[in-house]
Amino acid sequence: MKTDADIRSEYDFLIRVISQNDDCQAVVLGGDGQPQTPYPEHLSQLIPVLAERIPELEETGSCKLVRRRGGSVYRINGLTDRSFGEPRFVFYITRNYSSSDSGIITHYEPEEILDDVEGSVFGITHSESMYEREMADIMSKPEPVLISGEIGIGKDHMAKTIFLRSRTHRHQFVVINCLGTDPRNWNSLIRREDSPLYDVGNTIFIQNIDALSYDQTMQLLTVIGDSRCAEFNRIVISCSEQRALTPEKNNMILRTINRLHCQVLFMKPLRGQDMAIRNSVRLMLDHLSKRYTYAMGMIQPQALNDLVNFAWPQNIEQLKRVMEKLVVAAGDGTITTEHVSSVLSSEAGMVQAENGATGSSIIDLNRPLSEIERDIVELVLTQTGGNQTEAAKRLGIGRSTLWRLRKEQDRT
Protein backbone atom coordinates (compact mmCIF):
# COMPACT_ATOMS: atom_id res chain seq x y z
CA MET A 1 0.00 0.00 0.00
CA LYS A 2 1.35 3.41 -0.98
CA THR A 3 2.27 5.74 1.85
CA ASP A 4 1.61 9.49 1.86
CA ALA A 5 5.30 9.98 1.09
CA ASP A 6 5.04 7.71 -1.97
CA ILE A 7 1.99 9.56 -3.22
CA ARG A 8 3.69 12.91 -2.68
CA SER A 9 6.80 11.72 -4.53
CA GLU A 10 4.74 10.57 -7.50
CA TYR A 11 2.84 13.85 -7.51
CA ASP A 12 6.12 15.77 -7.52
CA PHE A 13 7.36 13.55 -10.35
CA LEU A 14 4.29 14.24 -12.51
CA ILE A 15 4.48 17.98 -11.81
CA ARG A 16 8.13 17.94 -12.89
CA VAL A 17 7.34 16.00 -16.05
CA ILE A 18 4.52 18.33 -17.06
CA SER A 19 6.31 21.58 -16.21
CA GLN A 20 9.43 20.71 -18.20
CA ASN A 21 7.59 21.13 -21.52
CA ASP A 22 4.40 23.15 -21.39
CA ASP A 23 3.84 22.93 -25.16
CA CYS A 24 4.12 19.12 -25.32
CA GLN A 25 1.96 16.20 -24.33
CA ALA A 26 3.87 14.03 -21.84
CA VAL A 27 3.36 10.25 -21.77
CA VAL A 28 5.03 8.10 -19.10
CA LEU A 29 5.58 4.37 -19.62
CA GLY A 30 6.71 1.81 -17.08
CA GLY A 31 9.33 -0.83 -17.75
CA ASP A 32 6.61 -3.15 -19.05
CA GLY A 33 5.66 -0.62 -21.73
CA GLN A 34 2.32 0.20 -20.11
CA PRO A 35 1.23 3.86 -19.70
CA GLN A 36 1.56 5.27 -16.19
CA THR A 37 -0.35 8.50 -16.94
CA PRO A 38 -3.52 9.39 -18.86
CA TYR A 39 -3.11 10.42 -22.48
CA PRO A 40 -5.36 11.71 -25.31
CA GLU A 41 -7.07 9.15 -27.52
CA HIS A 42 -5.18 10.24 -30.64
CA LEU A 43 -1.89 9.16 -28.99
CA SER A 44 -3.06 5.56 -28.47
CA GLN A 45 -1.66 4.62 -31.88
CA LEU A 46 1.79 5.75 -30.72
CA ILE A 47 1.97 3.73 -27.48
CA PRO A 48 3.35 0.55 -29.18
CA VAL A 49 5.94 2.72 -30.99
CA LEU A 50 7.02 4.29 -27.69
CA ALA A 51 7.21 0.91 -25.96
CA GLU A 52 9.60 -0.33 -28.65
CA ARG A 53 12.04 2.42 -27.72
CA ILE A 54 12.38 1.37 -24.07
CA PRO A 55 15.50 -0.81 -24.65
CA GLU A 56 17.20 2.14 -26.37
CA LEU A 57 16.24 4.47 -23.51
CA GLU A 58 17.56 2.00 -20.94
CA GLU A 59 20.89 1.95 -22.76
CA THR A 60 21.33 5.60 -23.80
CA GLY A 61 18.94 7.55 -21.56
CA SER A 62 17.36 9.51 -24.42
CA CYS A 63 16.02 9.19 -27.95
CA LYS A 64 14.39 11.24 -30.68
CA LEU A 65 12.00 10.13 -33.40
CA VAL A 66 9.32 11.35 -35.77
CA ARG A 67 6.13 9.51 -36.66
CA ARG A 68 3.30 10.43 -39.00
CA ARG A 69 -0.19 9.17 -38.33
CA GLY A 70 -3.57 10.24 -39.68
CA GLY A 71 -2.33 13.41 -41.34
CA SER A 72 -0.34 14.55 -38.30
CA VAL A 73 3.38 14.76 -37.63
CA TYR A 74 4.46 13.67 -34.13
CA ARG A 75 7.91 14.73 -32.94
CA ILE A 76 8.95 12.72 -29.91
CA ASN A 77 11.73 13.20 -27.35
CA GLY A 78 12.22 10.33 -24.93
CA LEU A 79 14.02 10.45 -21.55
CA THR A 80 14.71 7.99 -18.76
CA ASP A 81 13.78 8.96 -15.19
CA ARG A 82 15.27 6.90 -12.34
CA SER A 83 14.12 9.00 -9.40
CA PHE A 84 12.09 6.04 -8.05
CA GLY A 85 14.80 3.44 -8.46
CA GLU A 86 12.87 1.54 -11.11
CA PRO A 87 13.18 3.49 -14.36
CA ARG A 88 10.25 5.29 -15.92
CA PHE A 89 10.29 6.41 -19.51
CA VAL A 90 9.00 9.88 -20.32
CA PHE A 91 8.05 10.85 -23.86
CA TYR A 92 7.38 14.47 -24.80
CA ILE A 93 5.22 14.58 -27.92
CA THR A 94 4.59 17.61 -30.12
CA ARG A 95 1.84 17.33 -32.72
CA ASN A 96 1.85 19.18 -36.03
CA TYR A 97 -1.34 18.90 -38.06
CA SER A 98 0.21 19.50 -41.48
CA SER A 99 1.42 16.24 -42.93
CA SER A 100 3.99 16.36 -45.73
CA ASP A 101 2.71 13.11 -47.26
CA SER A 102 1.85 14.73 -50.56
CA GLY A 103 3.42 15.54 -53.87
CA ILE A 104 6.95 14.17 -53.83
CA ILE A 105 7.06 12.80 -50.26
CA THR A 106 5.62 9.50 -49.03
CA HIS A 107 6.10 7.76 -45.68
CA TYR A 108 6.00 3.98 -45.30
CA GLU A 109 5.86 1.79 -42.24
CA PRO A 110 8.35 -1.13 -41.97
CA GLU A 111 5.59 -3.70 -42.52
CA GLU A 112 4.65 -2.09 -45.85
CA ILE A 113 8.23 -2.22 -47.08
CA LEU A 114 8.69 -5.83 -46.00
CA ASP A 115 5.53 -6.91 -47.84
CA ASP A 116 6.60 -4.99 -50.93
CA VAL A 117 10.11 -6.47 -50.98
CA GLU A 118 8.94 -10.05 -50.50
CA GLY A 119 6.17 -9.79 -53.10
CA SER A 120 8.08 -7.94 -55.83
CA VAL A 121 9.70 -9.55 -58.84
CA PHE A 122 13.09 -8.68 -57.33
CA GLY A 123 12.18 -10.53 -54.15
CA ILE A 124 10.96 -13.54 -56.12
CA THR A 125 14.18 -13.70 -58.15
CA HIS A 126 16.43 -12.80 -55.17
CA SER A 127 18.10 -10.11 -57.28
CA GLU A 128 19.90 -8.59 -54.30
CA SER A 129 21.86 -11.83 -53.77
CA MET A 130 24.20 -10.74 -56.58
CA TYR A 131 25.40 -7.89 -54.38
CA GLU A 132 25.94 -9.60 -51.03
CA ARG A 133 29.58 -8.57 -50.81
CA GLU A 134 28.78 -4.94 -51.61
CA MET A 135 25.81 -4.98 -49.23
CA ALA A 136 27.96 -6.27 -46.36
CA ASP A 137 30.32 -3.34 -46.87
CA ILE A 138 27.46 -0.85 -47.15
CA MET A 139 25.75 -2.06 -43.99
CA SER A 140 28.99 -1.80 -42.00
CA LYS A 141 29.21 1.97 -42.58
CA PRO A 142 26.82 4.85 -41.78
CA GLU A 143 27.56 7.00 -44.83
CA PRO A 144 24.85 7.69 -47.44
CA VAL A 145 24.52 5.23 -50.32
CA LEU A 146 24.10 6.17 -53.99
CA ILE A 147 22.62 3.43 -56.19
CA SER A 148 23.17 3.78 -59.92
CA GLY A 149 21.77 1.58 -62.68
CA GLU A 150 19.53 1.27 -65.70
CA ILE A 151 15.74 1.40 -65.68
CA GLY A 152 14.06 -1.71 -64.28
CA ILE A 153 17.20 -3.11 -62.65
CA GLY A 154 15.86 -2.82 -59.08
CA LYS A 155 17.31 0.35 -57.56
CA ASP A 156 14.17 0.92 -55.47
CA HIS A 157 14.23 -2.69 -54.29
CA MET A 158 17.85 -2.36 -53.24
CA ALA A 159 17.08 0.84 -51.30
CA LYS A 160 14.29 -0.98 -49.44
CA THR A 161 16.61 -3.93 -48.75
CA ILE A 162 19.18 -1.56 -47.23
CA PHE A 163 16.41 -0.15 -45.03
CA LEU A 164 15.28 -3.59 -43.85
CA ARG A 165 18.83 -4.59 -42.97
CA SER A 166 19.66 -1.35 -41.16
CA ARG A 167 19.45 -0.57 -37.45
CA THR A 168 16.62 1.86 -38.21
CA HIS A 169 14.41 -0.82 -39.80
CA ARG A 170 11.72 -0.27 -37.16
CA HIS A 171 11.42 3.39 -38.06
CA GLN A 172 9.96 4.82 -41.27
CA PHE A 173 11.07 4.59 -44.88
CA VAL A 174 10.59 8.03 -46.43
CA VAL A 175 10.61 8.41 -50.20
CA ILE A 176 11.39 11.76 -51.82
CA ASN A 177 10.61 11.32 -55.52
CA CYS A 178 12.52 13.99 -57.42
CA LEU A 179 10.53 13.36 -60.62
CA GLY A 180 7.46 15.23 -59.37
CA THR A 181 8.99 18.46 -58.11
CA ASP A 182 7.21 21.77 -58.59
CA PRO A 183 7.89 25.14 -56.87
CA ARG A 184 5.40 24.50 -54.06
CA ASN A 185 6.45 21.03 -52.96
CA TRP A 186 10.10 21.84 -53.54
CA ASN A 187 9.92 24.81 -51.16
CA SER A 188 8.14 22.63 -48.58
CA LEU A 189 10.92 20.06 -48.82
CA ILE A 190 13.74 22.59 -48.58
CA ARG A 191 12.39 25.17 -46.15
CA ARG A 192 9.75 23.70 -43.85
CA GLU A 193 10.82 22.19 -40.56
CA ASP A 194 8.33 19.35 -40.92
CA SER A 195 10.25 18.27 -44.03
CA PRO A 196 11.69 14.75 -43.69
CA LEU A 197 15.13 16.33 -44.07
CA TYR A 198 14.74 17.45 -40.44
CA ASP A 199 13.59 14.03 -39.16
CA VAL A 200 15.52 11.76 -36.84
CA GLY A 201 16.06 8.01 -37.07
CA ASN A 202 14.44 7.29 -40.44
CA THR A 203 15.73 5.98 -43.75
CA ILE A 204 15.32 8.71 -46.38
CA PHE A 205 15.30 7.50 -49.98
CA ILE A 206 16.00 10.32 -52.44
CA GLN A 207 14.66 8.71 -55.60
CA ASN A 208 15.77 9.77 -59.12
CA ILE A 209 18.06 12.59 -58.01
CA ASP A 210 19.17 13.00 -61.62
CA ALA A 211 15.70 14.45 -62.37
CA LEU A 212 16.64 17.59 -60.39
CA SER A 213 18.30 20.60 -61.92
CA TYR A 214 21.84 21.47 -60.92
CA ASP A 215 20.63 24.36 -58.72
CA GLN A 216 18.06 22.15 -56.99
CA THR A 217 20.69 19.54 -56.26
CA MET A 218 23.01 22.12 -54.72
CA GLN A 219 20.11 23.42 -52.60
CA LEU A 220 19.29 19.90 -51.46
CA LEU A 221 22.90 19.16 -50.51
CA THR A 222 23.11 22.42 -48.56
CA VAL A 223 19.97 21.62 -46.54
CA ILE A 224 21.17 18.07 -45.86
CA GLY A 225 24.41 19.53 -44.53
CA ASP A 226 22.80 22.31 -42.48
CA SER A 227 20.16 20.03 -40.91
CA ARG A 228 22.75 17.28 -40.28
CA CYS A 229 20.24 14.98 -41.94
CA ALA A 230 22.86 12.36 -42.83
CA GLU A 231 23.96 12.15 -39.19
CA PHE A 232 20.47 11.58 -37.80
CA ASN A 233 19.02 9.43 -40.63
CA ARG A 234 20.17 6.81 -43.13
CA ILE A 235 20.22 8.38 -46.62
CA VAL A 236 19.91 6.32 -49.79
CA ILE A 237 19.92 7.97 -53.24
CA SER A 238 19.12 6.55 -56.67
CA CYS A 239 20.05 7.84 -60.09
CA SER A 240 20.22 6.68 -63.69
CA GLU A 241 23.33 4.89 -64.85
CA GLN A 242 25.96 7.59 -65.19
CA ARG A 243 26.93 6.60 -68.73
CA ALA A 244 23.38 7.52 -69.77
CA LEU A 245 23.58 11.04 -68.30
CA THR A 246 24.67 14.30 -69.86
CA PRO A 247 28.04 15.74 -68.78
CA GLU A 248 26.21 18.28 -66.61
CA LYS A 249 24.20 15.56 -64.88
CA ASN A 250 27.32 13.45 -64.40
CA ASN A 251 29.05 16.40 -62.76
CA MET A 252 26.00 16.87 -60.54
CA ILE A 253 26.08 13.21 -59.42
CA LEU A 254 29.81 13.38 -58.72
CA ARG A 255 29.27 16.52 -56.63
CA THR A 256 26.59 14.65 -54.67
CA ILE A 257 28.89 11.67 -54.06
CA ASN A 258 31.73 13.91 -52.89
CA ARG A 259 29.65 16.28 -50.73
CA LEU A 260 27.89 13.45 -48.87
CA HIS A 261 30.84 11.01 -48.93
CA CYS A 262 28.53 8.46 -50.51
CA GLN A 263 29.19 4.79 -50.84
CA VAL A 264 28.34 3.86 -54.43
CA LEU A 265 26.56 0.74 -55.64
CA PHE A 266 26.53 0.21 -59.42
CA MET A 267 23.84 -2.30 -60.41
CA LYS A 268 24.68 -4.38 -63.47
CA PRO A 269 22.28 -4.59 -66.41
CA LEU A 270 20.57 -7.93 -66.97
CA ARG A 271 21.83 -8.46 -70.52
CA GLY A 272 24.85 -10.71 -70.78
CA GLN A 273 24.27 -12.31 -67.38
CA ASP A 274 23.29 -15.74 -68.67
CA MET A 275 23.03 -17.52 -65.34
CA ALA A 276 21.06 -14.70 -63.70
CA ILE A 277 18.56 -14.70 -66.59
CA ARG A 278 18.15 -18.49 -66.51
CA ASN A 279 17.62 -18.54 -62.74
CA SER A 280 15.19 -15.61 -62.90
CA VAL A 281 13.18 -17.26 -65.67
CA ARG A 282 12.80 -20.49 -63.70
CA LEU A 283 11.89 -18.72 -60.45
CA MET A 284 9.32 -16.51 -62.20
CA LEU A 285 7.95 -19.49 -64.14
CA ASP A 286 7.38 -21.34 -60.88
CA HIS A 287 5.77 -18.30 -59.23
CA LEU A 288 3.51 -17.46 -62.17
CA SER A 289 2.43 -21.07 -62.70
CA LYS A 290 1.14 -21.11 -59.12
CA ARG A 291 -0.56 -17.75 -59.51
CA TYR A 292 -2.44 -18.84 -62.63
CA THR A 293 -3.13 -22.30 -61.09
CA TYR A 294 -1.46 -23.98 -64.04
CA ALA A 295 0.61 -27.13 -63.79
CA MET A 296 4.33 -26.50 -63.28
CA GLY A 297 5.35 -24.67 -66.45
CA MET A 298 8.03 -25.95 -68.81
CA ILE A 299 10.15 -24.11 -71.34
CA GLN A 300 11.96 -25.47 -74.37
CA PRO A 301 15.77 -25.21 -74.11
CA GLN A 302 16.00 -23.11 -77.29
CA ALA A 303 13.20 -20.85 -76.05
CA LEU A 304 15.20 -20.30 -72.86
CA ASN A 305 18.30 -19.53 -74.94
CA ASP A 306 16.32 -16.96 -76.92
CA LEU A 307 15.39 -15.22 -73.66
CA VAL A 308 19.01 -15.29 -72.50
CA ASN A 309 20.17 -13.67 -75.75
CA PHE A 310 17.59 -10.84 -75.68
CA ALA A 311 18.95 -7.35 -74.87
CA TRP A 312 16.50 -6.59 -71.98
CA PRO A 313 16.62 -2.78 -72.15
CA GLN A 314 14.26 -2.62 -69.16
CA ASN A 315 16.00 -5.42 -67.27
CA ILE A 316 14.11 -7.42 -64.60
CA GLU A 317 10.92 -5.37 -64.92
CA GLN A 318 10.74 -6.22 -68.61
CA LEU A 319 11.58 -9.88 -67.98
CA LYS A 320 8.66 -10.05 -65.56
CA ARG A 321 6.29 -8.60 -68.18
CA VAL A 322 7.56 -11.03 -70.82
CA MET A 323 7.21 -14.04 -68.52
CA GLU A 324 3.63 -13.10 -67.63
CA LYS A 325 2.77 -12.99 -71.33
CA LEU A 326 4.52 -16.30 -71.99
CA VAL A 327 2.79 -18.16 -69.17
CA VAL A 328 -0.61 -16.94 -70.34
CA ALA A 329 0.21 -17.80 -73.97
CA ALA A 330 1.41 -21.32 -73.14
CA GLY A 331 -1.35 -22.13 -70.64
CA ASP A 332 -0.89 -25.69 -69.38
CA GLY A 333 1.57 -26.39 -72.16
CA THR A 334 5.27 -25.79 -72.71
CA ILE A 335 6.67 -22.38 -73.61
CA THR A 336 8.03 -22.76 -77.13
CA THR A 337 10.37 -20.77 -79.35
CA GLU A 338 7.29 -19.58 -81.24
CA HIS A 339 5.79 -18.16 -78.03
CA VAL A 340 9.08 -16.41 -77.19
CA SER A 341 9.53 -15.05 -80.70
CA SER A 342 6.03 -13.59 -80.74
CA VAL A 343 6.30 -11.95 -77.32
CA LEU A 344 9.80 -10.58 -77.87
CA SER A 345 8.74 -9.11 -81.21
CA SER A 346 6.11 -7.08 -79.39
CA GLU A 347 8.83 -5.81 -77.03
CA ALA A 348 11.13 -4.63 -79.83
CA GLY A 349 11.50 -1.04 -81.00
CA MET A 350 10.53 1.81 -78.76
CA VAL A 351 9.78 0.52 -75.24
CA GLN A 352 7.90 2.92 -73.01
CA ALA A 353 9.70 3.51 -69.73
CA GLU A 354 7.90 2.33 -66.61
CA ASN A 355 9.99 3.68 -63.76
CA GLY A 356 7.66 6.44 -62.52
CA ALA A 357 6.22 7.84 -65.76
CA THR A 358 9.30 9.86 -66.65
CA GLY A 359 8.15 10.33 -70.20
CA SER A 360 11.42 8.83 -71.44
CA SER A 361 11.80 5.88 -73.80
CA ILE A 362 14.38 3.28 -74.58
CA ILE A 363 15.93 3.93 -77.98
CA ASP A 364 16.26 0.95 -80.34
CA LEU A 365 19.95 1.04 -81.34
CA ASN A 366 19.62 -1.60 -84.08
CA ARG A 367 19.00 1.03 -86.78
CA PRO A 368 20.94 3.55 -88.89
CA LEU A 369 22.62 6.37 -86.94
CA SER A 370 20.47 9.04 -88.64
CA GLU A 371 17.27 7.40 -87.34
CA ILE A 372 18.66 7.03 -83.82
CA GLU A 373 19.76 10.68 -83.88
CA ARG A 374 16.30 11.78 -85.00
CA ASP A 375 14.58 9.82 -82.21
CA ILE A 376 16.93 11.23 -79.57
CA VAL A 377 16.26 14.81 -80.70
CA GLU A 378 12.49 14.27 -80.76
CA LEU A 379 12.56 12.56 -77.36
CA VAL A 380 14.44 15.44 -75.73
CA LEU A 381 12.14 17.99 -77.38
CA THR A 382 9.14 16.09 -75.99
CA GLN A 383 10.67 16.13 -72.50
CA THR A 384 11.28 19.89 -72.70
CA GLY A 385 7.80 20.64 -73.99
CA GLY A 386 9.17 21.78 -77.35
CA ASN A 387 11.62 24.26 -75.78
CA GLN A 388 14.46 24.20 -78.29
CA THR A 389 16.85 26.20 -76.08
CA GLU A 390 16.50 23.74 -73.22
CA ALA A 391 16.65 20.77 -75.62
CA ALA A 392 19.87 22.05 -77.18
CA LYS A 393 21.34 22.56 -73.70
CA ARG A 394 20.49 18.97 -72.70
CA LEU A 395 21.96 17.60 -75.92
CA GLY A 396 25.14 19.64 -75.48
CA ILE A 397 24.75 21.41 -78.84
CA GLY A 398 23.89 24.93 -80.01
CA ARG A 399 20.39 25.97 -81.09
CA SER A 400 21.59 26.42 -84.66
CA THR A 401 22.89 22.84 -84.69
CA LEU A 402 19.58 21.59 -83.34
CA TRP A 403 17.71 23.59 -85.99
CA ARG A 404 19.96 22.14 -88.73
CA LEU A 405 19.42 18.57 -87.49
CA ARG A 406 15.66 19.00 -87.53
CA LYS A 407 15.75 20.49 -91.03
CA GLU A 408 17.82 17.57 -92.30
CA GLN A 409 15.41 15.13 -90.65
CA ASP A 410 12.41 16.85 -92.25
CA ARG A 411 13.95 16.32 -95.70
CA THR A 412 14.43 12.57 -95.15
Helices and strands as residue ranges (DSSP letters): H 4-20, E 25-29, G 41-46, H 47-52, H 54-60, E 62-69, E 72-81, E 88-96, E 105-108, H 110-119, H 121-124, G 127-131, H 132-139, E 145-149, H 155-165, E 173-177, G 178-180, H 183-191, G 196-198, E 203-207, G 209-211, H 214-226, H 229-232, E 234-240, G 242-244, H 247-260, E 263-266, H 274-291, E 298-299, H 301-308, H 315-330, E 334-335, H 337-347, E 351-352, E 361-362, H 369-383, H 388-395, H 399-411
